[in-house]
């Protein structure tokens, strides 16, 4: 997920958050904290890791949708992927945090 993290934080779409999760983490996934944010929780070799970044649920949904639609159409290393990603993010109302679209594909020949 690529977006302007500084803008997203200043607009309240994300926040540094250490609030406890509302329920125990049983499997890796997204969990809600007591402050209302979505956090990524992952088990790795028996150790739990919870993201320090909390996401607004609607914003996280927009990022997921943008990534899913763009990935279904283009390789993520191409400009076309980022055009679609930005279009979907904008359609969901979050174009203000979209990164500039690259002027060319990101894949470079050897």
Secondary structure, DSSP 8 states (H G I E B T S, - for coil): ----HHHHHHTTSEEE----BSS---SSEEEEBTTS-EEEEEEETTEEEE-SEEE-HHHHHHHHHHHHHHHHHS-TTSHHHHHHHHHHHHHTT-GGG-----SS-S----
